[in-house]
Amino acid sequence: MRIESISIKNYKVFKDTVVRNLSKMSVFLGVNGSGKTTLFDVFGFLSDALQNNVTVAMNRRGGFHELISRDCTDQDKMAFEIKFRSPQTGATSPLVTYSLEIGYENGRAIVEHEILKYRRGQYGQPRKFLNFEKGEGTVISNEEEYGQEGAKDEREHQKVSSPDILALKGLGQFEKYKVISSFRSLLENWHVSNFRIEYGRGVSETGISGHLSKTGDNLAQATKYLYDYHRDTFNRILEKLPQRIPGINRVEARETEDGMILLRFRDENFVNPFLSRFVSDGTIKMFAFLVLLYDPAPHPLLCIEEPENYLHPDLLLQLCEEIREYSERGGQVLVSTHSPDFVNGVNVEELFFLRKENGRTIIRAANDDDLVKTLSQENKLGWLWRNHYISGANLQ
């Protein structure tokens, strides 16, 4: 699945923002407070709303009045629209649109409208496979027949138990609703990575973890999982690490009697757990990124916050390439960064920048800026950004 565009209305700094033509790897620039983290949190909000309900998702973020844009009232609605292509819709992969509008009535959140629609073929209006209003609506039950000659819509009337519950939550569990299930899976399995060295260095509880956590506090367990169940992937990471970190010629692994995985860095003439204080911050973080990016079950949507932290600038081009390879293998990636060195590895169609205007954030694609597009043919984008050729992405 690939998200192609996102529309956000009345959600924090995003009064009315649309970002189009998202690539498999999309990189976002912006000054502090411009909304990069908030953009990622849109998926966190939708995921919490899906797995619980809209009220819980709001309360985890301070409530409706903390989320609604500043100049809005209780009568205004928050709205999200995500357009994506789903492999579940067949070889042609038509564009699917999921729209959600949330209101606030009598002190409680209400799902005003929830629609999922797409068109099979080049002509005609998109069909609303899911069409709910305030907890009640219809869903097309014969999705597999859609587009076939003579096929007619077979609609089921459904009702959720509370108007703050997404219809997507219940219907996405049924295999026959393929597109709904596919989008639900994306929201359930999206992941944000903001690796913290202090957590990665800590010795966590014994056991294994199938995925690296947001902060990397389970790095030991995720490594153990790869070592035990995906040895080929683990060995591939060990082969990659010397290529990504200068000065390391070879990395070997062995298991201790108590189940710890020790890494031997051949050039250093010592054997230590990879979480040891003797290993540099950059080595730990690059290893953690490789564990994340070579996950045997990649996240359909991965958001990475400021990957440059703790890494030497010379490593960032290589990390950018690793992230792009991950996206090519099937997991779409959104990255926020403040590093021109990382941006030097980005293509113009992959770059977006956030700019505040009158307290509201808009998102622009570098590819839509004729000057940037022209200059990028002979100059790296990080250099253009650092020298203020990308309008609005700098402090001044």
C-alpha positions in Angstrom: 0.0 0.0 0.0 1.1 3.5 -0.8 -0.3 6.8 0.5 -0.4 9.4 -2.2 -1.9 12.4 -0.5 -3.0 13.6 2.9 -5.5 16.4 3.7 -5.7 17.8 7.2 -8.2 20.4 8.5 -8.4 22.0 11.9 -5.9 19.7 13.6 -3.5 21.7 15.7 -1.3 23.9 13.4 -2.9 22.4 10.3 -5.8 24.6 9.6 -6.2 23.5 6.0 -3.2 21.6 4.6 -2.8 19.2 1.7 0.3 17.3 0.8 0.2 15.6 -2.6 2.3 13.2 -4.6 4.0 11.5 -1.6 6.7 9.2 -2.8 7.7 5.9 -1.3 10.3 7.8 0.8 9.2 11.4 1.6 11.4 13.7 3.6 10.0 16.8 5.5 11.9 19.9 6.4 10.8 22.6 8.7 11.9 24.8 11.6 11.1 23.8 15.2 7.4 24.1 15.9 6.4 24.0 12.2 4.4 20.7 12.7 6.6 17.9 11.6 5.8 15.8 14.7 2.2 16.8 14.4 2.1 15.5 10.8 3.3 12.1 12.1 0.8 12.2 15.0 -2.1 12.3 12.5 -1.4 8.6 12.0 -1.0 8.1 15.7 -4.4 9.8 16.3 -6.1 7.7 13.7 -4.5 4.5 15.0 -5.6 5.3 18.6 -9.1 6.1 17.3 -9.2 2.8 15.4 -7.9 0.6 18.2 -10.0 2.3 20.9 -12.3 5.2 19.9 -12.1 8.9 19.0 -12.7 10.0 22.6 -9.7 8.0 23.8 -7.5 9.3 21.0 -8.4 12.9 21.9 -8.0 12.5 25.6 -4.5 11.1 25.1 -3.6 14.4 23.4 -5.3 16.7 25.9 -8.8 16.7 24.6 -10.7 18.3 21.8 -9.8 21.9 22.7 -6.1 21.0 22.6 -6.4 19.4 19.2 -8.7 21.8 17.3 -6.9 24.7 15.6 -6.7 27.8 17.7 -9.3 30.0 16.0 -11.9 27.3 15.8 -15.0 26.8 18.0 -16.9 23.8 19.2 -19.0 24.0 16.0 -16.0 23.4 13.8 -14.9 19.9 12.7 -11.6 18.2 12.4 -11.2 16.4 9.1 -8.7 14.0 7.5 -8.6 12.6 4.0 -6.1 10.0 2.9 -5.7 8.8 -0.6 -3.9 5.6 -1.2 -3.5 2.7 -3.6 -4.2 -0.7 -2.2 -3.0 -4.0 -3.6 -6.2 -5.5 -2.4 -8.1 -3.8 -5.2 -6.4 -5.8 -8.0 -3.7 -5.3 -10.6 -4.9 -1.8 -11.6 -4.7 -0.5 -8.0 -7.2 2.3 -8.2 -6.9 5.4 -6.0 -8.9 4.8 -2.7 -10.1 7.8 -0.6 -10.7 7.5 3.1 -12.4 10.6 4.7 -13.1 11.2 8.3 -14.8 14.2 9.9 -15.0 14.6 13.7 -17.2 17.0 15.6 -17.8 17.9 19.2 -21.3 17.9 20.7 -22.4 18.3 24.3 -18.9 17.7 25.6 -18.2 14.5 23.6 -16.5 13.5 20.3 -18.7 12.5 17.4 -17.7 10.8 14.1 -19.8 13.1 11.8 -18.9 11.4 8.6 -16.7 8.4 7.6 -16.4 7.5 4.0 -14.2 5.1 2.0 -14.6 5.1 -1.7 -12.9 4.2 -5.0 -13.5 3.8 -8.7 -12.7 0.7 -10.6 -11.9 1.7 -14.2 -11.2 5.1 -15.8 -14.8 6.4 -15.9 -17.7 7.0 -13.6 -18.0 8.3 -10.1 -16.2 6.6 -7.2 -18.4 4.2 -5.2 -18.8 4.7 -1.5 -18.0 1.3 -0.1 -18.2 2.6 3.4 -20.6 5.5 4.2 -21.3 6.3 7.8 -22.8 9.3 9.7 -22.8 9.5 13.5 -22.4 5.8 14.0 -24.8 4.5 11.4 -24.6 3.8 7.7 -24.0 1.3 4.9 -21.3 -0.8 3.4 -21.1 -2.6 0.1 -20.8 -6.3 0.8 -20.1 -7.7 -2.7 -16.8 -5.8 -3.2 -15.2 -8.6 -5.3 -18.0 -8.2 -7.9 -17.4 -4.4 -8.2 -16.7 -3.5 -11.9 -18.0 -6.7 -13.3 -20.6 -6.5 -16.0 -24.1 -6.6 -14.7 -23.0 -6.5 -11.0 -25.2 -4.4 -8.7 -24.3 -3.0 -5.3 -25.3 -5.2 -2.4 -25.4 -2.9 0.6 -25.7 -3.8 4.3 -26.9 -1.4 6.9 -24.7 -1.3 10.0 -24.6 0.5 13.3 -21.8 0.9 15.8 -22.4 0.9 19.5 -21.3 4.5 20.0 -21.0 7.5 17.7 -17.3 8.0 18.7 -16.4 4.5 17.3 -15.0 4.2 13.7 -16.9 1.9 11.4 -13.5 0.9 10.1 -12.8 -0.7 13.5 -15.4 -3.4 13.2 -15.7 -3.9 9.4 -11.9 -4.1 8.9 -11.9 -7.4 10.8 -13.8 -9.2 8.0 -11.9 -10.6 5.1 -14.6 -9.8 2.6 -14.1 -6.1 3.1 -10.7 -6.2 1.4 -9.9 -2.5 1.0 -11.3 -1.6 4.4 -9.2 -4.4 6.0 -6.1 -3.2 4.1 -6.4 0.4 5.4 -7.1 -0.8 8.9 -4.0 -2.9 8.8 -1.9 0.1 7.7 -3.2 2.1 10.7 -2.7 -0.8 13.1 0.8 -1.5 12.0 2.2 2.0 11.3 5.3 2.8 13.4 7.2 5.9 14.5 10.9 5.7 15.3 12.6 8.2 17.5 15.6 6.2 18.7 17.1 7.4 22.0 20.7 6.4 22.8 20.1 6.3 26.5 17.4 3.7 26.0 19.4 1.7 23.5 22.3 1.4 25.9 20.1 0.1 28.7 20.0 -3.6 29.5 16.4 -4.5 29.2 14.5 -7.5 30.5 15.2 -10.9 29.0 13.1 -12.2 26.1 12.6 -11.4 22.5 10.7 -8.7 20.5 9.6 -9.0 16.9 9.9 -5.3 16.2 12.2 -2.5 17.4 10.3 -0.1 19.7 9.8 3.7 19.1 12.7 4.6 21.4 14.8 1.5 20.9 14.6 0.4 24.5 14.1 -3.2 23.4 17.2 -3.3 21.1 18.6 -6.3 22.9 15.4 -8.3 22.5 14.9 -7.3 18.9 18.5 -8.4 18.1 17.9 -11.7 19.9 14.7 -12.3 17.9 16.6 -11.8 14.6 19.5 -14.0 15.8 17.1 -16.9 16.8 14.5 -16.8 14.1 16.0 -14.9 11.2 19.6 -15.7 11.1 20.1 -14.9 7.5 18.8 -11.4 8.1 20.9 -11.0 11.2 24.0 -12.0 9.3 23.1 -9.6 6.5 23.1 -6.8 9.1 26.5 -7.8 10.4 27.8 -7.7 6.8 26.2 -4.2 6.3 27.6 -2.7 9.5 31.2 -2.5 8.4 30.1 -1.0 5.1 28.2 1.7 7.0 30.7 2.6 9.7 34.3 3.4 8.7 37.0 1.7 10.7 35.1 -1.5 11.3 36.4 -4.3 9.1 34.3 -7.1 10.4 31.6 -7.8 12.9 30.9 -11.2 14.5 28.3 -12.4 16.9 28.2 -15.1 19.6 25.7 -16.1 22.2 26.6 -16.2 25.8 25.4 -18.8 28.3 22.7 -16.5 29.6 21.4 -15.8 26.1 22.9 -12.4 25.5 24.2 -11.6 22.0 27.7 -10.3 22.0 29.2 -8.4 19.0 32.9 -8.6 18.2 34.2 -5.6 16.4 37.4 -6.9 14.8 39.3 -3.6 14.7 38.8 -2.9 18.4 40.4 -6.0 19.9 37.7 -6.4 22.5 34.5 -8.4 22.9 31.6 -6.5 24.5 27.8 -6.6 24.4 26.6 -4.2 21.7 25.0 -2.1 24.5 28.3 -1.7 26.2 29.6 1.8 27.2 32.7 1.1 25.1 30.7 1.2 21.8 30.2 4.6 20.3 26.8 6.3 20.1 27.0 6.3 16.3 27.7 2.6 16.1 24.8 1.8 18.4 22.4 4.0 16.4 23.5 2.7 13.0 23.1 -0.9 14.3 19.6 0.0 15.6 18.6 1.5 12.2 19.7 -1.7 10.4 17.6 -3.8 12.9 14.7 -1.5 12.1 15.1 -1.4 8.4 15.8 -5.1 7.9 12.7 -6.1 9.9 11.4 -9.4 8.4 7.9 -8.0 8.7 8.3 -4.3 7.6 5.8 -1.8 8.7 3.5 -0.6 5.9 4.1 2.9 7.1 7.2 3.9 9.0 7.8 7.5 10.3 11.4 8.4 11.4 12.1 11.5 13.4 15.4 13.2 13.0 17.6 10.2 12.0 20.7 12.4 12.0 21.0 12.5 15.8 24.2 10.9 17.1 25.4 10.1 13.6 28.4 11.5 11.9 27.4 13.6 8.9 29.4 11.3 6.6 27.1 8.4 7.5 23.9 10.2 6.6 24.0 9.6 2.8 24.4 5.9 3.5 21.5 5.9 5.9 19.4 7.8 3.4 20.1 5.0 0.9 19.2 2.3 3.4 15.9 4.0 4.2 15.1 4.3 0.4 15.9 0.6 -0.1 13.4 -0.2 2.8 10.8 1.8 1.0 11.5 0.0 -2.3 10.9 -3.3 -0.5 7.4 -2.3 0.3 7.3 -0.1 3.5 6.5 3.5 2.8 8.6 5.9 4.9 8.1 9.5 6.1 11.2 11.2 7.5 11.6 14.5 9.4 15.1 16.0 9.5 17.1 19.1 10.3 20.2 17.8 8.5 21.4 19.2 5.2 23.8 16.2 5.0 20.8 13.8 5.0 18.9 16.0 2.6 21.9 15.8 0.2 20.9 12.2 -0.4 17.3 13.0 -1.2 15.8 13.4 -4.7 13.7 16.5 -5.5 10.5 14.5 -5.8 11.0 13.1 -2.3 11.4 16.4 -0.6 8.7 18.5 1.2 9.0 21.5 3.4 6.7 22.9 6.1 6.2 26.6 6.4 4.2 28.7 8.9 2.0 31.5 7.6 0.0 33.5 10.2 0.4 30.7 12.8 -0.8 28.0 10.4 1.3 25.4 8.7 1.3 24.6 5.0 3.3 21.9 3.3 4.9 22.4 -0.1 6.7 20.0 -2.4 10.1 20.9 -3.6 9.2 19.5 -7.0 6.6 22.2 -7.3 9.2 25.0 -6.9 10.6 25.8 -10.4 13.7 27.3 -9.0 14.5 24.4 -6.7 13.7 21.9 -9.4 16.1 23.6 -11.8 18.9 24.1 -9.4 18.7 20.5 -8.1 19.8 19.3 -11.5 23.4 20.5 -10.7 23.3 21.0 -6.9 22.5 18.8 -3.9 19.3 19.7 -2.1 21.0 20.0 1.3 23.2 22.7 -0.1 20.3 24.5 -1.6 18.5 24.3 1.7 21.4 25.5 3.7 21.9 28.5 1.4 18.2 29.5 1.6 17.2 28.5 -1.9 14.2 26.5 -0.5 11.9 29.3 0.5 10.2 29.0 3.9 12.3 26.0 5.2 14.7 28.2 7.2 14.4 30.4 10.3 14.8 33.5 8.3 
